[in-house]
Amino acid sequence: MPSLEADFDVVPHLPLSVTGTADGATRPTTPSTTSDRIRQRLQAARASFLANDNIAAYLEEGELETLQEEVVEQVRGLLKTLVIDVDNDHNTAETAERVAKMYLHEVFKGRYHPQPKVASFPNVRELDEIYTVGPITVRSACSHHLVPILGHCWIGIQPGERVIGLSKFSRIADWVFSRPHIQEEAVIILADEIETLCKPRGLGIVLKAQHYCMKWRGVKEPQASMVNSVVRGSFRSNASMKKEFFDLIRQQESLL
């Protein structure tokens, strides 16, 4: 009986882990870890996953828990690479578990958890007077060194189509700042989120913070701080409204 190979080109079976096929076409590899699966999902959707992006929409049920387990192992490996005896040192025996939980559910929760629920309501009274909220505590981290950024922000609104409760500004700010950031981008991201939620006629944000990458290391300037702001809508186009906004937050700042 003639061999099949005589009439046909027999292509051997290739495992899923390879990156190509016998005809030269590419084939995606099978993700081996939770972070690989999430990253592949993000890349397939052409979604950004920079340090200050929120990726909660791309996490499937149960993946935050398995990602935390993966981070534990990576942090433990870092400690061992730093030549810390985590197997016998009672002070660092559970440090990896603490750090993983802290990153995913506390200091970087703004990356992995969905936006807090914020109810907005129609501006039925057509309110148009400026109001400010602050100081709102800022707790973030420098994306260059992963050390704290601590400070306060003030938010000013000229209401537009919708209004939200005062406490919701604090919740949204905490969610946005709980990611690795540079301060210049953080205030813009917060402004974008507030505009989406309540569509104000005017919006202003001032952020004043101290950076521990400058206090704790590097030049070690303990009193230095950074102040930046963003103004949009009527606060940008109307000089008197812009002045009123800054005058109001100056009164709040004097109470610190």
Helices and strands as residue ranges (DSSP letters): G 4-6, H 34-44, G 56-58, H 63-81, H 95-102, I 103-107, H 109-112, E 120-122, E 131-142, E 148-158, E 162-164, H 166-177, E 180-181, H 183-198, E 202-211, H 212-215, E 226-233, H 234-237, H 239-253
